[in-house]
């Protein structure tokens, strides 16, 4: 008994965590549902005097129920007749239907509001989550949480609401039977309870299988999204058969799990019905021989017994579905908590003001310093500065820490020690929102929408002026290509820009950033996909920014940084060289000299 009590408490806590924001609407729904059940019970009881009139048993009957109803009629000044009883019954069931409709409508409103509000809250929370957490998430998990988990969680609310309504109906029908025959009511409760507990093991098994299905949704979403992104490589390498076999494993596993759950649900749904019929027949046979009840009371008891078993059957189905849907709400709440606990911290209040320099002072960063995974030192004692309007190049072998340095500039990560100072002020004192509005970032990973060129350049900043867009396309050396297209700016570029070349895609992204007129521009391998001619045009565009926009160029290709003001060389997380490219070339022992002699287009 204690175990069942704890289970009810746990479900109640889960329900509160998921749906407490809608407590007032839920209370109204419960009240209306109770009124609906009560009206049905009263209407059903009214059938006793109605059938008694048919049997020519009316006023003066020794039936307790008939006597009570007759007194109620007299109290309200209503003539106790077959006509008035029929009118009252019709009125009760009509009002009951209206009230039930209102309760059902409120339930649907709550469900739809819950889905919409939860998705909004979760999506907003994800976008404000710390990058260190987001970077560890599997592709497709967010989609499944937003769509599948939220949807099935709302179905759980419907299940619990259904159980509440069923419980009220059971209470009313039980009271009706108790009023007519207490010992028949006792037998009905005993038998329905016995059926419920016999089927209890199936509920635990269903919940376990549902938890597996919940995990399957996320894993298969990750599988599909991951390989959808790499479909070109898959086809070119002719590994589609092997990948198909892998996909079949996921789909067959789902078939197995879903078939088991459906089988359990079907068994639960049908087992109560024959038991109720056998019980009703037994009661009928008993009263037919004894003749203890008048026809009206007997008919109401039989109908009430049947309805009790129907509701018990419905309760079993709802509990089965509740166990199916519970893991989805648990997963959703856990995911929400992870998002909440990992929110990006922004204690900065100051505005972005850049008039002198950006200084990196004793900067160090380690992955794993947060206690997760092995502590891996990526940057150690980084010291350098960037003057306003200067163009700085950063090079170094793979794994030198270039991308990590960019993440620190973008404030996606925080250093474990040291600081970054903007005009002498720690950047953590500057609002992240204002910081990122003033910084332009072009990465080696091209992110384009399946939309027009114009909308890709605007990228949700719809107040961009046309003159700024045109200027940005010229600076990114993409204006000539756009003008050559039949639909020009209105040209659709396909999923992830698949209808464009790599260089064209990269230059559209560059135009997107330049249109926002950033004060600090970070080019992280931004020209890696460009041909030599396009790269030269972009370099000229960047040179035009000198004195107006501070530029930080991260590059593998040496030609990209040949004209920067100053070059910084990273290796194993430390600065090993710094100076003007021409000065470094004069030092035959320098890293830049060695790799330059391998060719200007040498890839580090």
C-alpha positions in Angstrom: 0.0 0.0 0.0 2.9 2.3 0.8 4.3 1.7 -2.6 1.1 2.7 -4.3 0.9 5.8 -2.2 4.4 6.8 -3.2 3.6 6.2 -6.8 0.5 8.5 -6.6 2.6 11.1 -4.9 5.3 10.9 -7.6 2.7 11.2 -10.4 1.2 14.2 -8.6 4.6 15.9 -8.3 5.3 15.2 -12.0 1.9 16.6 -12.9 2.6 19.7 -10.8 6.0 20.3 -12.4 4.6 20.0 -15.9 1.2 21.7 -15.6 1.1 23.8 -12.5 1.0 27.0 -14.5 -2.5 26.0 -15.6 -3.8 25.3 -12.2 -6.8 27.7 -12.3 -8.0 26.3 -15.7 -7.5 22.8 -14.4 -9.5 23.5 -11.3 -12.4 25.0 -13.4 -12.2 21.9 -15.7 -12.4 19.6 -12.6 -15.4 21.5 -11.2 -17.3 21.4 -14.5 -16.5 17.7 -14.9 -17.8 17.0 -11.4 -21.0 18.9 -12.1 -21.4 17.0 -15.4 -21.1 13.6 -13.6 -23.4 14.7 -10.8 -26.1 15.8 -13.3 -25.7 12.4 -15.1 -26.1 10.6 -11.7 -29.2 12.6 -10.8 -30.7 12.0 -14.3 -30.0 8.3 -14.0 -31.7 8.2 -10.6 -34.7 9.9 -12.1 -35.2 6.8 -14.3 -36.4 4.9 -11.2 -39.7 6.9 -10.8 -40.1 7.1 -14.6 -40.1 3.3 -14.9 -42.2 3.0 -11.7 -44.9 5.1 -13.5 -44.8 2.6 -16.4 -45.3 -0.1 -13.8 -48.2 1.9 -12.4 -46.2 2.6 -9.2 -46.2 6.3 -8.5 -47.2 8.3 -5.4 -47.4 6.4 -2.2 -44.7 3.9 -3.3 -42.6 2.3 -0.5 -39.5 2.7 -2.6 -37.1 5.1 -0.8 -35.7 6.6 -4.0 -39.1 7.4 -5.4 -40.2 8.9 -2.1 -37.2 11.2 -1.9 -37.6 12.4 -5.5 -41.4 12.9 -4.9 -40.6 15.1 -1.9 -38.1 17.2 -4.0 -40.7 17.8 -6.7 -43.3 18.9 -4.1 -40.7 21.2 -2.4 -40.2 23.1 -5.7 -44.0 23.0 -6.5 -43.7 20.6 -9.4 -46.4 18.1 -10.1 -44.9 14.5 -9.6 -46.1 12.9 -12.9 -44.6 11.0 -15.8 -44.6 14.1 -17.9 -42.7 16.3 -15.4 -40.2 13.5 -14.7 -39.4 13.1 -18.5 -39.0 16.9 -18.8 -36.6 17.0 -15.8 -34.6 14.0 -17.2 -34.2 15.6 -20.6 -33.3 19.0 -19.0 -30.7 17.3 -16.7 -29.0 15.5 -19.6 -29.1 18.6 -21.8 -27.4 20.7 -19.1 -25.0 17.8 -18.5 -24.0 17.8 -22.2 -23.4 21.6 -22.2 -21.3 21.4 -19.0 -19.3 18.4 -20.3 -18.6 20.3 -23.6 -17.3 23.3 -21.6 -15.1 21.0 -19.6 -13.8 19.3 -22.7 -13.2 22.7 -24.4 -11.2 24.0 -21.5 -9.1 20.7 -21.5 -8.3 21.3 -25.2 -7.4 24.9 -24.6 -5.1 23.9 -21.8 -3.5 21.2 -24.0 -2.9 23.5 -26.9 -1.6 26.4 -24.7 0.7 24.0 -23.0 2.2 22.8 -26.2 2.7 26.2 -27.7 4.0 27.9 -24.5 6.3 25.0 -23.7 7.8 25.0 -27.2 8.3 28.8 -27.0 9.9 28.6 -23.6 12.2 25.7 -24.5 13.3 27.1 -27.8 14.1 30.5 -26.1 15.9 28.7 -23.3 18.1 26.7 -25.8 19.1 29.9 -27.6 20.2 31.4 -24.3 22.0 28.3 -23.1 25.8 28.3 -22.6 27.8 27.2 -25.6 29.8 24.7 -23.7 26.6 22.8 -23.0 25.1 23.2 -26.5 28.3 22.0 -28.2 27.9 18.6 -26.5 24.3 18.0 -27.6 23.5 15.5 -30.4 22.0 16.6 -33.6 18.2 16.1 -33.6 17.7 16.0 -29.8 16.3 19.5 -29.7 13.9 18.8 -32.5 12.6 15.7 -30.7 12.3 17.5 -27.4 10.4 20.4 -29.1 8.0 18.2 -31.1 7.7 14.7 -29.8 8.3 15.1 -26.1 6.1 18.2 -25.8 3.3 16.5 -27.8 3.3 13.3 -25.8 3.6 15.3 -22.6 0.3 17.1 -23.5 -1.3 13.7 -24.2 -0.2 12.8 -20.6 -2.3 15.8 -19.4 -5.3 14.4 -21.4 -4.7 11.0 -19.8 -4.7 12.4 -16.2 -7.7 14.6 -17.0 -9.5 11.6 -18.4 -8.7 9.6 -15.2 -10.1 12.5 -13.0 -13.3 12.6 -15.0 -13.6 8.8 -14.9 -13.0 8.8 -11.2 -15.9 11.3 -10.7 -18.2 9.2 -12.9 -17.3 6.1 -10.9 -18.0 7.9 -7.7 -21.4 9.0 -8.9 -22.4 5.6 -10.3 -21.3 3.9 -7.1 -23.4 6.3 -5.1 -26.4 5.5 -7.3 -25.9 1.8 -6.7 -25.3 2.3 -3.0 -28.5 4.2 -2.8 -30.4 1.3 -4.3 -28.4 -1.7 -3.0 -25.3 -1.4 -0.8 -24.2 -5.0 -1.0 -24.4 -5.0 -4.9 -22.3 -1.8 -4.8 -19.8 -3.6 -2.5 -19.6 -6.6 -5.0 -19.2 -4.2 -7.9 -16.3 -2.3 -6.3 -14.6 -5.5 -5.2 -14.7 -7.1 -8.6 -13.7 -4.0 -10.5 -10.8 -3.5 -8.1 -9.7 -7.1 -8.5 -9.6 -6.7 -12.3 -7.6 -3.5 -11.9 -4.9 -5.1 -9.7 -4.7 -8.3 -11.8 -3.7 -6.2 -14.8 -1.3 -4.0 -12.8 2.0 -5.8 -13.9 1.2 -4.8 -17.5 1.3 -1.1 -16.5 4.9 -1.4 -15.3 6.0 -3.2 -18.4 4.3 -0.6 -20.6 6.1 2.2 -18.8 9.5 0.5 -19.3 8.8 0.0 -23.0 7.7 3.6 -23.4 10.9 4.8 -21.8 12.8 2.8 -24.5 10.6 4.4 -27.2 11.3 7.9 -25.9 15.0 7.2 -26.2 14.5 5.7 -29.7 12.9 8.9 -30.9 15.9 11.0 -30.0 18.5 8.5 -31.3 16.7 8.0 -34.7 16.3 11.7 -35.1 20.1 12.1 -34.4 20.8 9.3 -36.9 18.6 10.8 -39.7 19.7 14.4 -39.2 23.4 13.5 -39.0 23.4 11.4 -42.2 21.1 13.9 -44.1 23.8 16.5 -43.7 26.3 14.1 -45.2 24.1 12.6 -48.0 26.5 13.8 -50.7 29.5 12.0 -49.1 27.4 8.9 -48.6 26.4 8.7 -52.2 29.8 9.5 -53.5 31.4 6.8 -51.3 28.7 4.2 -52.2 28.0 3.3 -48.6 24.2 3.6 -49.0 23.6 -0.2 -48.5 25.6 -0.3 -45.2 23.7 2.8 -44.0 20.4 1.3 -45.0 21.1 -1.8 -42.9 21.9 0.5 -40.0 18.6 2.4 -40.5 16.7 -0.9 -40.6 18.0 -1.8 -37.2 16.4 1.4 -35.8 13.1 0.9 -37.5 12.9 -2.8 -36.6 13.6 -2.0 -33.0 10.7 0.5 -33.0 8.4 -2.0 -34.6 9.2 -4.5 -31.8 8.7 -2.0 -29.0 5.5 -0.5 -30.5 4.0 -3.9 -31.1 4.5 -4.9 -27.5 2.9 -1.7 -26.2 0.0 -2.0 -28.6 -0.6 -5.6 -27.6 -0.6 -4.8 -23.9 -3.0 -1.9 -24.6 -5.4 -4.0 -26.6 -5.5 -6.7 -23.9 -6.2 -4.1 -21.2 -8.9 -2.6 -23.3 -10.9 -5.7 -23.9 -10.5 -7.8 -20.8 -12.9 -5.8 -18.6 -15.9 -6.0 -21.0 -16.6 -9.7 -20.8 -16.2 -9.7 -17.0 -18.7 -6.9 -16.7 -21.2 -8.8 -18.9 -20.8 -12.0 -16.8 -21.4 -10.0 -13.6 -24.5 -8.2 -15.0 -25.9 -11.5 -16.1 -25.3 -13.0 -12.6 -27.0 -10.0 -10.9 -29.9 -10.3 -13.4 -30.3 -14.0 -12.7 -30.3 -13.4 -8.9 -32.9 -10.7 -8.9 -35.0 -12.5 -11.5 -35.4 -15.4 -9.0 -35.8 -13.4 -5.8 -37.8 -10.4 -7.3 -36.5 -8.2 -4.5 -36.5 -5.0 -6.6 -39.1 -3.2 -8.7 -38.3 -3.0 -12.4 -37.1 0.6 -12.2 -34.5 0.1 -9.5 -33.4 -3.1 -11.1 -32.9 -1.5 -14.5 -30.9 1.4 -13.0 -28.6 -0.9 -11.0 -27.9 -3.0 -14.1 -27.1 0.1 -16.2 -25.0 1.6 -13.4 -23.0 -1.7 -13.0 -22.4 -1.8 -16.7 -21.3 1.9 -16.8 -18.9 1.3 -13.8 -17.2 -1.5 -15.7 -17.0 0.6 -18.8 -15.4 3.3 -16.8 -13.0 0.8 -15.2 -12.1 -0.3 -18.7 -11.6 3.3 -19.7 -9.5 3.9 -16.6 -7.3 1.0 -17.5 -6.8 2.3 -21.0 -6.0 5.8 -19.7 -3.5 4.4 -17.2 -1.9 2.3 -20.0 -1.5 5.5 -22.0 -0.3 7.4 -19.0 2.5 4.9 -18.6 3.3 5.3 -22.3 3.4 9.1 -22.1 5.0 9.6 -18.7 8.7 9.0 -19.9 8.2 11.8 -22.4 7.3 14.3 -19.8 10.1 13.1 -17.5 12.6 13.6 -20.4 11.2 17.0 -21.3 11.4 18.2 -17.7 14.9 16.9 -17.3 15.9 18.6 -20.6 14.3 21.9 -19.5 16.2 21.7 -16.2 19.5 21.1 -18.0 18.8 24.1 -20.2 17.8 26.2 -17.1 20.9 25.1 -15.2 23.2 25.9 -18.2 21.9 29.3 -19.1 24.5 31.7 -20.4 25.5 34.1 -17.6 25.6 37.8 -18.4 26.5 40.1 -15.6 27.6 42.8 -17.9 25.7 46.1 -17.9 28.0 48.4 -19.8 27.8 49.3 -23.5 30.3 48.3 -26.2 32.7 51.3 -26.6 35.8 50.7 -28.7 38.1 53.6 -29.3 41.6 52.3 -28.4 42.5 48.6 -28.2 41.4 45.1 -27.4 44.0 43.5 -25.0 44.4 39.8 -24.2 46.1 39.6 -20.8 47.6 36.3 -19.4 44.7 34.4 -21.0 44.4 30.7 -20.3 41.7 28.2 -21.2 41.3 24.4 -20.6 38.6 22.1 -21.7 37.5 19.9 -18.8 38.3 22.5 -16.3 34.5 22.5 -15.4 35.0 19.0 -14.1 33.7 17.1 -17.2 36.2 15.0 -19.0 39.9 15.2 -19.0 41.5 18.6 -18.3 43.0 19.6 -21.6 45.0 22.8 -21.7 44.3 24.7 -25.0 45.6 28.2 -24.4 48.4 29.2 -21.9 49.4 32.8 -21.0 48.2 34.5 -24.1 49.3 38.1 -24.2 48.7 40.4 -27.2 46.7 43.5 -28.2 44.8 44.7 -31.2 44.6 48.4 -31.9 41.3 49.9 -33.2 41.4 49.8 -37.0 44.2 47.3 -37.1 44.1 44.0 -39.2 45.6 41.1 -37.3 46.3 37.7 -38.7 46.5 34.5 -36.5 48.0 31.3 -37.9 49.3 28.1 -36.6 49.0 24.3 -37.0 45.8 22.4 -36.4 45.1 22.2 -32.7 47.1 25.3 -31.9 44.1 27.0 -30.2 42.9 29.4 -32.9 39.3 28.4 -32.8 39.3 28.4 -29.0 40.6 31.9 -29.1 37.8 32.9 -31.4 35.2 31.4 -29.0 36.6 33.5 -26.2 36.4 36.6 -28.3 32.8 35.8 -29.1 32.2 35.1 -25.4 31.0 31.6 -26.1 33.5 30.4 -23.5 35.1 32.1 -20.5 38.8 31.9 -19.7 39.9 30.0 -16.6 42.4 32.7 -15.9 43.4 36.1 -17.3 41.1 38.5 -19.0 40.2 40.3 -22.2 40.0 44.1 -21.9 38.3 46.5 -24.3 39.7 50.0 -23.7 40.9 48.8 -20.3 37.5 47.4 -19.3 36.9 43.7 -18.7 34.6 42.4 -21.5 32.6 40.5 -18.9 31.4 43.9 -17.6 29.9 44.6 -21.1 26.5 43.3 -22.0 26.7 40.2 -24.1 23.9 41.4 -26.3 25.6 44.7 -27.1 28.9 42.9 -27.5 27.7 40.5 -30.1 25.8 43.2 -32.0 29.1 45.0 -32.5 31.1 41.9 -33.5 30.9 40.3 -37.0 31.8 36.6 -37.2 32.3 34.7 -40.4 33.2 31.0 -39.8 34.5 28.2 -42.0 31.2 26.4 -41.4 28.7 28.0 -43.9 25.2 28.5 -42.5 22.6 29.5 -45.0 18.8 29.4 -45.1 16.8 27.7 -47.8 15.6 31.1 -48.9 16.4 34.0 -51.2 19.8 35.7 -51.3 18.3 38.8 -49.9 16.8 37.1 -46.9 20.1 35.3 -46.3 21.9 38.6 -46.2 19.2 40.2 -44.0 19.2 37.1 -41.7 16.3 38.3 -39.5 17.4 41.9 -39.5 14.6 43.2 -41.7 15.3 46.8 -41.0 18.5 46.7 -43.1 18.6 49.3 -45.7 18.9 48.4 -49.4 21.9 50.6 -49.8 23.7 48.8 -46.9 22.9 45.4 -48.5 24.2 46.5 -51.9 27.4 48.0 -50.3 28.0 44.7 -48.4 27.6 42.6 -51.6 30.2 44.8 -53.3 32.6 44.5 -50.4 32.2 40.7 -50.4 32.7 40.6 -54.2 29.3 38.9 -54.8 27.5 41.8 -56.5 28.4 40.8 -60.0 27.2 37.3 -59.6 23.9 38.4 -58.1 23.3 40.8 -60.9 23.9 38.0 -63.5 21.0 35.9 -62.0 17.5 36.2 -63.6 15.9 36.8 -60.2 18.9 38.7 -58.7 18.3 39.2 -54.9 15.2 37.1 -55.1 17.0 34.0 -56.2 16.3 30.9 -54.1 19.6 29.2 -53.1 18.3 25.8 -51.9 19.0 23.9 -48.7 22.2 25.2 -47.1 22.9 27.0 -50.4 23.3 23.8 -52.4 22.5 25.6 -55.7 25.6 27.8 -55.3 29.3 27.1 -55.4 31.3 27.0 -52.2 32.9 30.4 -52.9 29.5 32.0 -53.6 28.0 30.7 -50.4 31.0 32.0 -48.4 30.7 35.4 -49.9 27.0 35.7 -49.2 27.7 34.9 -45.5 30.5 37.6 -45.6 28.0 40.1 -47.1 25.5 39.2 -44.4 28.1 40.3 -41.7 29.4 43.3 -43.5 25.9 44.7 -43.9 25.7 45.0 -40.2 28.8 47.2 -40.1 30.6 45.6 -37.2 33.3 47.3 -35.2 35.3 44.1 -34.8 35.2 41.6 -37.6 36.4 38.0 -37.0 37.2 36.0 -40.1 37.6 32.3 -39.1 38.8 30.6 -42.2 36.4 32.8 -44.1 38.2 32.6 -47.4 39.0 28.9 -47.2 36.4 27.9 -49.8 37.3 30.8 -52.2 39.3 30.5 -55.4 42.4 32.7 -55.6 40.7 35.4 -57.6 37.8 35.7 -55.2 40.1 35.5 -52.2 42.1 38.4 -53.6 38.9 40.4 -54.0 37.9 39.8 -50.4 41.4 40.7 -49.3 41.1 44.0 -51.1 37.7 44.5 -49.4 39.1 43.8 -46.0 42.0 46.2 -46.7 39.4 48.9 -47.4 38.1 48.4 -43.8 41.5 49.3 -42.4 41.1 52.2 -40.0 37.3 51.8 -39.9 36.8 48.2 -38.7 39.2 46.2 -36.6 39.7 42.8 -38.3 41.0 39.5 -36.8 41.8 37.0 -39.5 42.2 33.3 -38.6 43.8 31.4 -41.5 45.4 28.2 -42.7 46.2 29.6 -46.1 49.2 32.0 -45.9 48.1 34.1 -48.8 45.1 35.1 -46.6 47.3 36.9 -44.1 50.0 38.2 -46.4 48.8 41.8 -46.1 47.8 42.0 -42.4 49.4 44.7 -40.2 50.6 42.1 -37.7 50.8 38.4 -37.5 50.5 36.2 -34.5 51.6 32.5 -34.6 50.1 30.0 -32.2 51.5 26.6 -31.4 50.3 24.3 -28.7 48.3 27.0 -27.1 51.1 29.5 -26.8 52.2 32.5 -28.9 55.6 31.6 -30.4 55.9 34.5 -32.9 54.5 38.0 -33.4 55.2 40.8 -35.8 54.6 42.2 -39.3 54.7 39.5 -42.0 57.6 41.2 -43.7 59.7 41.2 -40.5 58.9 37.6 -39.8 60.0 36.6 -43.3 63.4 38.1 -42.6 64.0 35.7 -39.7 65.0 32.4 -41.3 64.4 30.6 -38.0 60.8 31.8 -37.7 57.8 29.5 -38.3 56.3 31.9 -40.8 59.5 31.9 -42.9 59.7 28.1 -43.0 56.1 27.6 -44.1 56.2 30.6 -46.5 59.0 28.9 -48.4 56.6 26.0 -49.1 54.4 28.4 -51.2 52.0 31.2 -50.5 49.0 28.9 -50.9 50.4 26.4 -48.5 47.7 25.1 -46.1 48.8 24.9 -42.5 
